[in-house]
Amino acid sequence: MKTALKSIVRDPSLAPEGKLKIDWVQAHMPVLNRIREEFERDQPFKGLRVAISLHLEAKTAYLAKVVQAGGAEVVITGSNPLSTQDDVCAALVEDGIAVFAKYNPDPQEYKDLMVKTLETKPDLIIDDGGDLVSILHSERQDLLAQVRGGAEETTTGILRLKAMEKDGSLKFPMVAVNDAYCKYLFDNRYGTGQSVWDGINRTTNLVVAGKTVVVNGYGWCGKGVAMRAKGLGANVVVTEVDAIRAVEAYMDGFAVMSMADAAKVGDFFVTVTGNRDVIRGAHIANMKDGAILSNAGHFDVEVNLVELAELSVSKRVVRRNIEEYVLKDGRKIYVLAEGRLVNLAAGDGHPAEIMDMTFALQAAALRYVNENYEKIGSQVINVPYELDERVARTKLESLGIGIDALSDEQKAYLESWTAH
């Protein structure tokens, strides 16, 4: 039997507000509800402890409750200091889940809360950006032996995991949930596309129509951000380092430029690359007065805030989640949510119906790795297609949509090279 854990949250009295949020998303997550029914019946995590590091808001909270319904003792922390919602944390504690998270802790406390989560000695993990895995392998190798494996949520995290796998550092299996069809086709494209503009619009209260939006990066997230910007009436410019994606953006109807050229024309900038220094001081020096910078990549390194500060004579908060930098020539540059994920730090993240599919994949992947970790070994694996396809079928069922199936004759035709 695991030892009972004492949570660290900001205000336990906020639990009723958090419960209302969780109840709302639960009512809009039919796929995850189906998974919960199976977990309650099968108890796949009975006697195990599961550590979760994700953006700690209502949809994540419901995923934690679904894993708990599968018999696990769940401990959870945030994956971004500005996306944690204190009322949701309090509600989870009332439901018997150990929480180590607060909204906007200082950097050291944020790290300490993540370490405390790992010190509970989890058997399985769900990670976001590879933070838990990184700490385990670099600073707390004494805790590695207990871990059977886990699942990773993001593009950034998978890049880190594959680098670890390549140099032989990875010590347990991880499922690349982000690379599943039902993750990147819907979560990355439609989820990021909508939630980024939810965050920008509620924070700035400015019109988008007629303005120039520069989207840095045209992966699945960038595609969604550009598509929704176009729908809001913006003139969209895409910057890329990948020639194939640049051609794709051009054929999708967007202007394609170097960042040096795009910096001169943009009104809104959204970085979605997973890389650092996408917007640098040299770019900022050529921006319009009033340009608005935001980031939708995992870490707050895409906009180089150090170089922006060096170009500035003053900085102040002019509105919640908006910092104004005054440059030496008097131009003003605005940064949203401290350069952190604008859709979560300045919004509520992806819509519940989108995260329903992603978190159903997380739950299914966690069960899969628990049942197969010895066979998989220390590597990064994709979500098995049958799990991916099952999530899509369950989603269709929840929408009342039926689709066709191949006949035996059609299957035989597709499998034969002589049939015609």
N, C-alpha and C positions, 0 to 999 in steps of 0.2 A: 504494500500500500504506500502510495506517495505521501510525502509530508505536506500538510496544509500550508498554503502560501499566503502571506500578508501583502495585499495590494498597495501600490503607491499611486494615488490619484489626487487631483486638485481639490475636488469638492463633492463628497458623497451625496450631499443633499440634492444634487442636480439629477439624480437617477430618474425621477418621473418624466422629465423632459426627454431624456435619452431613450427611455422605453417607448415613448410615442414615436420617435424617429425610427426605431428598430421595427416596431409594429407596422409602420407605413411601408417600409421597404419589403418586409416579409410578405405583405399582401400583393406585392408586385414582382415576386421572384418565384414563379411556379416551377421552374426546373430545379432550383435548389430545394424547394419544398419536397419534390419527388425524391431527391437524394436523401433528404432528412428522414423520410419514411423508411427508406432502405437501411439507413444507418441505425435507426431505432430498433429495427428488426434484427439486423445482423451483428451489431456491436463490433465493428471491425477494429476499433482502437481501444477495446477494453483493457484496462490496466496500464495504458501508455500515457505519457505526457507529450503534448504537442505544443511547440512554441511557434507563435505567429508574429511576423513583423510586416505589417501592411499599413496603408493609410487608415488611421483608426477613426472611422466614421461609421454611420449606421449600417451600410451594406457589408463592410468588413465584420462588424459586430455580429451580424446574422450568420455569416460564414463560420465565425467562432462558435456560435451556438449550435450550428449543424454538426461541426466536428465534435463538440461536446456530446451531442445526442448519440454519436457513434461510440460512446463509452470512454472518450478521452478526458483526461484532466488538461484543461487548456490554459495556457499563459500567453498573454499578448502584450505587444508594445507597438509604438508608432514607427512609421518609416519616414516621417518628415515632421519636424517640430511644429510646423504651422498648419498641418492638416488634421492633427489630433483634436477631437471634440470632447471636451471635459464631461458633458452630460452623458454622452454615449459610454465613456469609460465608467462612469458611476453606475449606469444601468447594468453593465456587464458584471461588475462586482456583485451587485445584488443577485445576479443569476448564477453566481458560483464560479465565475471565471476570474482568474488572477490577472490583474492589469498593472503594468508598470509604464505609465504614460501620462503626460500632461501637455496641454497646449503651450507652445512657445517656451520650453525650458531653455536655460542657457546651454551652450554647446557641450560643456562637460557633463551637466546633468542628463542631457539627452543621451549621450554615450553611456553614462552610468546605468540608465534605465534599460538600455539594450543589453548591457553586460549582465545585469541582474536577471533579465529574462533567461539568458543562457545558463546562468548559475543554478537555475532550477533543474538542470540536467534533463533536457528534453530527449525523447526517443525519436521524434520526427519534427521537421520544421517546414513552415511556409515562409518564404523570404521575398523581399521586394528590393531589387537593386543589389542583391548579394551581400547585404550588410551583415546579417547573422553569420553567413558562411565565412565571410572575410575575417570577422573577429575570431571565430572558432579556429581558423587555420593559422592566424597570425599572432594572436595574443592569448588565446585560451585553449591551447591544444590539449590541456588536461581534461577538457570536457568532450573531446572528439569521440572517444570510444563508445559513448552511450548512444550516439546518433546513428540511426538506421538509414536515414536519407530524408529527402524532402522535395519540395516543388518551388520553382522560381517564377515570379510574376512578370518580370519586365525584360525588355530588350537589353537595357544596360546590365542587368544582373546576369543574363545569359552570356553576354560578351565576357564578363569577368569570370564566370564559371568555365567557359571554354578555354580561356587563357590558363586557368588553373589546371584543367584537364590536360592541356597540351604539354605543360611542363612537369606533369606528374604530381602536382601538389594536392589535388582533390582526393579526399579520404572517404567519401561516401557518395552514393548515387543521388543525382538531382534530375527532376523532370522539368524540361523546358516548356512550361505551360504557355509562355508568350508565343511560342512557335506553332501552336495548334491553330488550325483554321478558325475554329470558333472563338479564338482569342483575337488574333490580329486582324481578321477580316471585319469584325464587328466592334470589339472593344477599342482597338487602336484607331480604326477609321471613324466609325460613327460615334463611339463614346468620347474619344478625344476631341473630335471635330465639334461636337455639341458642347461638351463641358468647358472647353477652353473659351469659347465665346460667351457661355454663361458667366464664367469668372471675370472676363474682361468687361463685359457689358454691365454687370451689377456693380463692379468696382469703379469704373470710369463714368458711367451714365452719359456716354458720348455716342454720337451717331457713327456708324461704320460705312453706310452707303456713300459712295462717291469718293471715299478716301483710298489711299494706297496701303495695302497690307503686304508686308514682306514675310514670307514663310521660309525659314531657314531649315531645309531638309525636306525631302519628298519621299520618305518612307511611308508606311501605312498611317502613322499619326499625322505626318505632314499633309498627306492626301486629304485626310478628314478635315484638318484645319483650313486648308485652301478651299475645299469644296464648300464649307459652311461660310467662309468669308465671301466667296462669290455669291452665295445665296443671300447674304446680307447687303449685297450691292456694291461690294468693294472692288477696286482694281487690284488684282492679285499678282505679285511678283514672287517667283520661287528662286532660291539660291541652292546650289547643289555642288558636291564634289564628285558625284557619280555620274558619268556621262549618259548611261542608259536611263537613269531616273530623270536626268535633265531633259532628255528627248521626250520621255513620257509626259513630263509636266508641260512641255511645249505643245504636244499633241492633245493634251487635255484642255488646252486653251489659255494657259497662263504664260505671262512674260517670264523669261528666264534670264537672269543676269548674274554677274559676279557680285559678291557682297560689297565690294568697293563702289560699284555703280548703284546697287540697290539702296545703300545707306543714304544716298542723296535724295531719294524720292519717297521713302517710306514715311507713313504717318503712324502705323502700328507695326511692330516687329514681334514675331513669335518664333522662338528657337525650338526646334523639335528634332535634334540630331543625336543626343546621347553623348556628345563630345564637348570638349572645353574650348573656351575662347572663340566661340563662333562670332560673337560681336565684341570687337576689341576697341581700344582707344582710337586707333587710326580710323575706324568706321564712325565712331561717335563724333569725332572731330568734324565730319562732313554732314552730319544729320541736321534736319530741319529743327527750328525752334518748336518745341512742343512735342517732339517725337516720343512715342510711348513704347517702352521695351518690356517684353514679357517672355517667360520661359515655360515650355511644356515638356522639357526633357527631365530625366529623373533627378539629377543633382543641380545645385545652384552654381554651376561653373560655366554655363554656356554664354552668359553675359559676363564679361570681365569687369566686375564692379570695382576692383582695385584701380584699374586704369581709368575708369569713369571718375572715381573720386579724385585721382590725380589731376584730371582736367577741370575739376570743379573748384569753385570758391566757397560754396555752401551747400548744405543738404538739409532738408526738413521733410516731415510728414505733412502732406497737404490734405490727405483724405485717408480713411482706413485702407491700408494695403497699397498706398501710393506714396512713393518718396520722390521729391523734386530735387534734382541736382541742377544748380546754376553754374554754367560754364563761365570761363574767364571773360568771354565776350558778351555775356548777358543771356545767351540762349539757355533755354530750360529743357532738360531731358527728364522724363518720368519713368520710374521703374516700378513695376507691379509686384507685390508680394515678395519683396526682397530678392527677386530673381529666382525664387523657388517655384515649384509647380503651380502655375496660376489657376488651373482648374480645381485644385484641391486646397491650396493655401488661401485662395480668394473665392472659393466656391465650394460646392458639395460633391465635386467629382462627377464621375460618369453616371448616367441615368440608371435607375435600379434594374430596368429590364435588360440593359446591356451587361451589367455586372452579374446578373443572374446566370448568364451563360459562362462568363469567365470563372466565377466562383464555383459553379457546378464542376467545371474542369479541374479547379484546384482540389476540390473535395475528392473527386474521382481519382485524380493523379496521386493524391496522398494515400488513398487506399491501395492503389496499384503498387506504389513503391514499398509500402509496408508489407505487402504480400509477396514481393519479388526482390527485395533488396539484396539478398544473398546471391541470387542469380545474376542480377544486373552488375554488381561490382561498382567500383569508384569511377563513374563516368556520367556524362550528361546525356540524357536520352529524350527523345520526343514523346509527346503524349501518343499512346497507341491509337491508330485511326479509329478503331471500333469505339473507343471512349469519346473521341471527337464527334463522330457521326451520331452516336447515341444522344449526345447533348443537343445536337441540331434537330434530331427527330422529336425529342421531348419538347423542344421549343415549338416546333410546328404543331404538335398535338395541343399544346397550351393555347395556340392561336386558332385552333379549329381548322387547320389546313391539312389536307391530305395530298400526297404525291403518288406518282406511278411507281411500279416496280417492274423490273425486267422479267420477261417470260423466260422459260427454259431455252426456248429456241433463240431468243435474243442473246442470252448468255453464251450459248454455244457458238453463235455467229461471231461474237466479239473475241472469243478465245481461240478461234481457228484462223489459220493463215491461208487455208485453202477455200473457205466458204466464200460465196459471192452471189 
